[in-house]
């Protein structure tokens, strides 16, 4: 699927979501679902829009023959990583296609950015990845790690100190 087709699909999905939001659905949490057919290619994509409790964990899922992508919902870290103690996962997305997968999970926590990064570094190294770069710029620390001899498996952690809070994101990908 090309970027243009994904953009067309996302635009159509947004319009369909607004039109169908008031319609009946398969379950209490499903707001809308259906199939979109790209008029240029004839390829189809199935989509679903789910609403979480109190507007939290809302999720849009799009599935095609090429793979699946999820926006929103409960943010998930890659296998082997656990959140920094006390963290609130604030959002994310995940996708998979042709043996590749990746995503992003954002979080916030009261603490120090250096402690948060150290927490993830220990887990990343225990999972067999090697930290390849580390950067500190003002109140932000970023580390990037790869699996030795497998540059397609990577994790990046970004943590920004704002007062006594840390806002961060873990970005990951593998396969291919």
Secondary structure, DSSP 8 states (H G I E B T S, - for coil): --HHHHHHHHHHHHHHHHHHTTS--SSSSEEEEEEEE-TTT--EEEEEEE--GGGTT-EEEEEETTEEEEEESS----TT----TT-EEEEEEEEEETTEEEEEEEEEEES-HHHHHHHHHHHHHHTTEEEEEEEEETTEEEEEEEETTEEEEEEEEEEEEETTEEEEEEEEEE--
